[in-house]
Amino acid sequence: MRKTITMVILMVLQFEAILSRHPATHMVGDDFGWDLVIDMETWPLGKTFYAGDFLVFKYDDQKFDVAIVDRAGHDSCSVSPGAQVFDSGNDKIQLVFGVTYFIDTEADVCAGGMKMAINATAPPPSL
């Protein structure tokens, strides 16, 4: 019973932290944007992402797009059934808790480095 109560309290604290924290906005690829110029799989390294944060994908909409896929789609560079595809060239996507996988829908472009996985954790509780 104590474990259950403790778990509920921790979940409430994490939920309150998500609601009380202002989400950060991250420009994917920094100054380069969502582009083949850099390896997108290395871009998230060393960065911290929280559920509720936003990723902004800026890219040439005549050459690229971005899709949210499952792990299999990410690993195989294929658009999974039910995948969300964005193609405006300036997409703002809010992160959910856990791992979210992003790819370019062109298999060759994806295999060339335009794919990444972002693990959004729960924000630390604000005290």
Buried (B, 14 or more C-beta within 10 A) or exposed (E): EEEEEEEEEEEEBBBEBBEEBEBBEBBBBEEBBBBBEBBBEEBBEEEEBBBBBBBBBBBEEEEBBBBBBBEEBBEBBBBBEEBEBBEEBEBEBEBEBEEBBBBBBBEEBBEBBBBBBBEBEBBEBEE
